[in-house]
Amino acid sequence: MILWGTSIEGKSTGFETYESQQFLRLGLNFDKKSSWHRVSLIAEGAASKCWISDTPAEHSLFIAGSCSSSMDLAWYFYRKNLLPEWGSVLAASQWAGKGQLGRVWFSPVGNIYGTLHLPASALPHSNHLALLMGYVLVAGLADIGVEAKLKWPNDLIINRKKVGGILVEQRGDTCMVGVGINLVSCPGKLEIRNQQSIPSACLKDFGIDIEPLLLWQHLVKTGRSVFNTIIMSEIADVIANINESLAFIGDHALVEDYKSKPLEATILGLSPDGGLKLLTKSGVHITHSATVYPLAN
């Protein structure tokens, strides 16, 4: 576990200055149970601030303060050969968090903003990664008693409200998955980009109180196990399992597929290839790239 402090402005190089509210709210405490050592992983001069923990960790993890985005940092560390497969970055906050289609992700302190370096075995499933990783996260949350569902193709839903999202970026043969989960705060109605979007919520609204670092470590650990099971299975069987975790099946929805005018349809579930199956006035339609807005029943 590596504490990356270079991105934090206005701090001295003294280790004690990192006991800030940002890191405390991540769940990172500098107590006697952990021993931290100053390291120089990247030549950045006197401004470089980096410590590594003696505490054994199953996966490489960079913990950052305020940064542009955990995705940006993940690619940076990868280019420096510092982020192996299943290595990840967890940021306390972001000033340019990324959502689907370049949208800004709401990123105050206290929530999860993580990026995970997926293994090479993910490449054959690149067309389904957002869907697969959504299922992986739903399974990881279920393991701690949080009942979430997946809004096709990449949103996490609890009680018909959005609590998280997934963003997959692929560059060449390398895949990163960004994860945002609202733990203690979420966008208000005025901050949501579209009035037709479903409302947001955070886990705290449902009585779920968990620190970002603890939950992220759990999701990475269980995610690796679930993902390895998925890639050993037939994709059609995996899609069938994901369908059971799909939100809004049977609901009426407005669908924008960017190729034609928005249409109203009933959500039927997933097609065998991971598309969304819709019942429209003209019959059954399958979309592979669309935004879906469930309508009030």
BELKA-V366506 format. One line per field, one symbol per residue. ss: DSSP state (H for helix, E for strand, L for the rest). burial: I if it has 24 or more other C-alpha atoms within 12 Angstrom, else O. A space follows every 10 residues. Layout:
BEGIN
ss->???
burial->???
END
This chain:
BEGIN
ss->LEEELLLLLL LLLLHHHHLL HHHHHHLLLL LLLLLEEELL LLLLHHHLLE EEELLLLLLL EEEEEEELLH HHHHHHHHHL LLLLLLLEEE EEEELLLELH HHLELLLLLL LEEEEEELLH HHHHHHHHHH HHHHHHHHHH HHLLLLLLEE ELLLEEEELL EEEEEEEEEE ELLEEEEEEE ELLLLLLLHH HLLLLLLLLE LLHHHHLLLL LHHHHHHHHH HHHHHHHHHH HLLLHHHHHH HHHLLELLLL LEEEEELLLL LLEEEEEEEE LLLLLEEEEE LLEEEEELLL EEEELLL
burial->IIIIIIIIOO OOOOOOOIOO OIIOIIIIII OOOOOOOOOO OOOOOOOIII IIIOOOOOII IIIIIIIIII IIIIIOIIOO OIIIIIIIII IIIIOOIIII OOOOIIIIII IIIIIIIIIO OIOOIIOIII IIIIIIIIII IOOOOIIIII IIIIIIIIOI IIIIIIIIII OOOIIIIIII IIIIIIIOOO OOOOOOIIII IIIOOOOOOI IIIOIIIIII IIIIOIIOOI IOOOIOOIII IIIOIIIIIO IOIIIOOOOO OOIIIIIIII IOIIIIIIIO OOOOIIIIII IIIIIOO
END
